[in-house]
Amino acid sequence: MSFYYILMLASMVILGGSAVYALYWAATRGQFSRMEQGAKVIFDQGEPVGKVTDTFPGLDMEKEQKRRAEKGKKTLKRKV
């Protein structure tokens, strides 16, 4: 039975060490240097940053955004 505990402990140490090494490797290779730029790579002229162009079938996103904005204003008014 103690063999399994030792095996589990060794597995966790190896897995944890691998995770720490992977983070160290990524940091030294510059993987985290341009995170903001990487987040905006998926946007282009057809889909600018901050504008919703995707919709769910049967849902008008402009109306939904207006409804959510109005709902947010109403809840703010009640709290004040």
VENSULDA-V163442 format. One record per residue. NEAR is the number of other ideal C-beta (glycine too) atoms within 8 Angstrom. Layout:
BEGIN
near=NEAR
near=NEAR
END
This chain:
BEGIN
near=4
near=5
near=6
near=7
near=8
near=8
near=8
near=8
near=8
near=8
near=8
near=8
near=8
near=8
near=8
near=8
near=8
near=8
near=8
near=8
near=8
near=8
near=8
near=8
near=8
near=9
near=8
near=6
near=6
near=6
near=6
near=6
near=5
near=6
near=7
near=6
near=7
near=7
near=7
near=8
near=6
near=6
near=7
near=6
near=4
near=4
near=8
near=7
near=5
near=3
near=6
near=6
near=6
near=4
near=8
near=4
near=4
near=3
near=7
near=6
near=9
near=6
near=7
near=9
near=9
near=8
near=8
near=8
near=8
near=8
near=8
near=8
near=8
near=8
near=8
near=8
near=7
near=6
near=5
near=4
END
